[in-house]
Amino acid sequence: MFYREAGQFKTTYADDQAVFPILQDKIAVLAVIAVAYSVPLFANEYWLQAILIQFLVFALMAIGLNILMGYAGQVSLGTGAFAAVGAYACYKLTTNIEGLNVIVAILLSGGFAAAVGIVFGLPSLRIKGFYLAVATLAAQFFILWLFNKVGWFYNDNPSGTITAPPRELFGVQITGPAATPEARYIVCLTFLIVGAWIAKNLARGRIGRSWMAIRDMDIAAEIIGIRPLRTKLLAFAISSFYCGVAGALMVFCWLGSAETEAFDLAAVSFPVLFMIIIGGLGSIGGSILGAAFIVLVPIFLTNFPPMIGLEISTALQKHFEEIIFGAMIVIFLIVEPEGVARLWQILREKLRKWPFPY
């Protein structure tokens, strides 16, 4: 069988602990990345704008939440709020600092979101579980209320919206009305690949081991020398950074303009939570798979019924989405709590041993 590591010898500990220790995995990942970068050559504007860019933004956001919940074990319902901080910070930076590079503005926006995440992560030092979820839910309501009521955040625009100004990168416009979907897709894809690679290495290193120790038993982790204060706040900071960057990309590379309603619970926080539950807690790849599932299900419900001669109203379609998402969450929590990522891992192990019995 092609999926074998026979003959692939490791001579160093670093090679044995690589992200992809098997050659076939490296080839597969590089092939997926190559295909992803070639998508603009054959995908139309609808697929790029309405589906793929949306998927990339939510996948990056899901990675951020998975760092906090899956690896550090800290419950959060404030994903939309941290994404809004990144979006509004990027808007203020690009509209008030002339000539600021848009990539720098997006990264700085993530820094602002990280600072806000640290502030609202302070309760995690005293509370956990449901109570921490309520504390982050308060952050969701407070931040969106602040952005909605204080005109300074949206430059006193009468409509109350923020709009991405036109910006160029290497002579190509990537934000604004004239930016092509292909350019915006490439920017979002690059952010996702780099972000996933960094998150994977963080989770595999000393920081990730500290997060998982706090997640599994925080008292025992403190006894062996792990500092809960620094570890939990670092998880909140990095998670909020990812969400802030994704929020900036959401406005600048996907929607073009947005109001605070674009970041509320139903639009961002709950869908991203569903993504990591279905995809798999504590898995970077699971975050991406969960984002793909949540984004593609509404597309499937929109296009499949007419193909078989059924007409479904928009309201009924929305109800079907909620039923499917809820059923999938219950099924995965009962049958496979580690999500789609665990199913993929089991399939890989079967491929490595096939056709021999096991």
N, C-alpha and C positions, 0 to 999 in steps of 0.2 A: 504494500500500500504506500502511497506517496507521502503520507503524514507520519514519518518515522524520524527519530533522532539517532538511529543507528549510524555509527561512523562519525558523528559530530562530537568531537572530543573537546573538553574544556581544560585549559592548562592553568587558569587563574580563578580565584574566587570571584573576582569581578565579572568574568565571563559567565560563570555559573549563575550569578544573581542578576543577570541583565534583564531588562524589561521583556525582551523577546529572546529567550535562550535557544529556541529552535529556529533553524534557518527558514523553514517554511512559514513561520509566523512573520518573520521580517519581510519576506517576499510578499506575503499576502497584504500586510499593512502598507507597504510601499505601493503595491498595485492599487489598493483602495484609494490612497492619496492621489496617485496619478489619475485615476478615473475621476475623482472628485474635482480636480483642477481642470479636467477636460470637459466637464459637464456643460459649461457655457458654449461650447462649440456646437452642441446639438439640442440643448434645451431651449424652449421658447420663453417669452417674457412672463407668461402666467406661471410656469413652473418655478422660474427663478424668484419672482417677486412674491408670489402668494404662498409658496410651499417651501422651497429650499432655503431661502434666507430666513424665513420664520423658524425652520427647523434648526439652523445653525445658531441662531440667537438663543432659542430655548435650550438647546443642548449645552451651551456655555453656561447658562444660568443654572441648569440642573447639576452640572459639575460643581458649581459653587455651593449649592445647597447640600449636595452629597458629601462634600468635605466636612460640613458642619454636622449633619445628621448621621451620615453613614460611617464616617471615620471617627469623629469626635463625640458622637452620641448626644449632641445638644439639639433639642427640638426647636424649630423655628417656623413661624407662619408669617414672617415679615419680608419674604423674598421680594415681593412687589415694591415695598417701601425702599429697600436698598437699591433696587433697579431704578426707581424714580430718582433717588439721590444722584446716581450716575448720569442719568439723562439730563436732569436739570443743571447739574454741575457742568457737564459738557456744553450745554447751551449757553450758560453764562460765560464760560471761558472763551468760546469761539466768537461770541458777539461782543465781548468787552476787550479782548486782547487781539488786536489786529495782527494778522500774519502768523498766528500760532498754528503750528502744524497740527492737523486734525488727529493724527495718531497719538501725538503727545497729549492732546486734550482728552482723548478717550482714556489714556492710561492715568492721567491726573484725576479724571472723574472717578476712576476706580479707587484711587487713593482717598478721595473725599468720602466715598461710600464705605471704605474700610474704617475710617475714623468714626463715622456714625455707627457702624457695626460694633466697634469696641465699646462705645457708650451704652448701647442697648444690650451688649453682651455682659455688662457688669452684674445684672441680676443672676446670671448663671453661676456665680460664685456661691450663692446662697440657696437657690432653688433649682429644681430640675423637673423634667417630665412635663406634665400638663400645666403646671404653674409657669414654667419657662415659656411654653407655647403661648400662654395668655399674655405674658410680658412682651413677647415679640409681636403679638397681635396688636397690642397697644401702640407699638412703634409704627405698625402699618397704618393705623387710623390717624395717629398724630402727624406723621410726616406728610401724608397725602392732604390732610386738612391744612397744614402749614403752607404747602405749595399752592393750594387752591385759594387761600385767603390773602397771602402776602404777595402783592403785585410785583415786588422787586425780583422774585424768582423767574417770572415770565416777562420781564421788562415792561410791565404795565400794559401788555397787549389787551385791547378791549375784548377779544374773543377768549382770552385765558389760555391760549395754546402756545406751545413752544414749537418752532419750526427750524429745521436744520438749515443753516446757511450754506451756500455753495463753497466747497473746499476741494483743492486738488492735491494729488499725491503723484509725484514723478510726472507731472504734466497731464495727468488723467483726473477728471473730476469724479470724486467718489461720493460726495454728498451734494444735496441740493436737487432742484427739479431736472437739471440737465444730466445728472449722473445716470449712467446706464445700469441696468440690473446686473450685467456681467461684472462690472467693476465693483459694485457693492457686494456681490456674491463672493468674489475673490477675497475682499477684505475680511468679510465675516468668516470665511473658511480658514484663512490664515490665523485669525485670532483663536478659532476653535482648536486647530491643530497644535499651535504653540501652547495654548492654555491647557489642553489635555495632557500634553507631554510634561509640562511643569507639574501639574497636579499629580500625575502618576509617579513622578520621581519624589515629590514631597511625601506621598503616602508610603513609599517604599523606604524612606530614610528615617533618620532619628526623630524628626518632627512627626511623621506619620505613626511611628511606634508609640510616641507619647500620646497622641490623640487616641489611639486604640486602647491604650492602657487606661486612660481616663474614661473612655466609653465603657469598658468591661467592668472595671471596679475602681472608682476614683480614690477610695480610701487606701486600697492596696497600692495604687500608683503613687500616691503621696508618700507612703511609707518607704518605697524604694527610691525616692529622690526626685520624682517628677513634680513640678510646681503647678498646681491646678490653676492658679491665677494666670500665669503666663501662657499655659497651654490652651486653656479655654478661650482667652481673649485673642490669641493668635489664630485659632480656628475661626472665630467670628470675623476677625479682620480679613483673612484670606478669602473666606466665603463671601463676605460683603464686597470685596474687591472684584471677584468674578461676577457677582450680580450687578455691580455698578458698571463694569465694562460692558456687560450684556445689555443693560438698560440704555447706555449711550448708543450702542449699535442698533438697538431696537428703534430709536428715534431717527438716528442719522443715516442708517443704511437700510432700514426696512419700512417704517411708517412714513418717514419724512416730517411729520408733525404729530403732536399728541397732546392730550389733556391728562389730568390726573386720573381720570377714569380708566385710562389704558393700563394702569398699574395696580388696579384694585385686586381684591382677593380672588374674584371669579375669573379675572383676565390673566393673572400671572401667578399669584401665590399658590392657589390650589392646583392648577395644572402642573406646575413645576414639582409640587409635592407628589402628585400622581406619577410623574415621570420617574422619580427615583424609587418609588415603591414598586412600580411595575418593572422598571429596568433592573433594579437591584441595589439595595443599600450597601455602601462600602465598595462600589465598583465604578471606575471611571467609564469603562465601556458600557456598563449598564445604564449610566446616565444618558449616553448618546442613543442607545437602543430604546430607552423609555421615551425620549423626546421624539424619536421617529414614530413610535406607536401613537402617541397622543396627537401629533400633527397630522398623521395620515388617516386616522380613523374618521374624522369629519369629512375628509376628501372622499373616502370610500363610501360613507353614507350619502354623500351628495350625488355621486356618479353611478353607484351600483344599482339602486332601485330603478332608475329609468332604463337601464340596460335590460332588465327583466320585465319591463312593462308596468312598473309600479310608480305612482306619483305620491310623494311624501311632502307634506308642508314643512316649512322652515321650523315652525314651533315643534312639530312632532319629531323632526330630525334632531333638534336640540335635546329633546327628552330621551331619544335613543342614545345619544352620545353619553348623557349622564348615567343612563342605565348600564351601558357597556363599560364605562370607566369604573363605576361602582362595583359591578360584578367582577371585573378583572382584578381589582384591588383585593376583594374578599377571597377570590380563588387563589391568588398568589400568596396572600398571607396564610392561607390554610395549607395549600399544597406545596408551594415552593417560596418560602419567605425571602429567599435571596434573589428572587426575580428572574428575568430573562437571562441575565448574565450567568447565573448558575446553570440554567438549561444549556447555554452555549458551552460552558465549561464541561458539563457532562458529555455533550456531543463530541467535543474534542478528545476527551479521554477514550470514548468508544472508537473513534477513528484511529487512535494510536494503537489500539489492540486488535482491531478487526483484521481478519475474520476469526481470530482465535477466541476460545471461550474465556470468560472472566466471571 
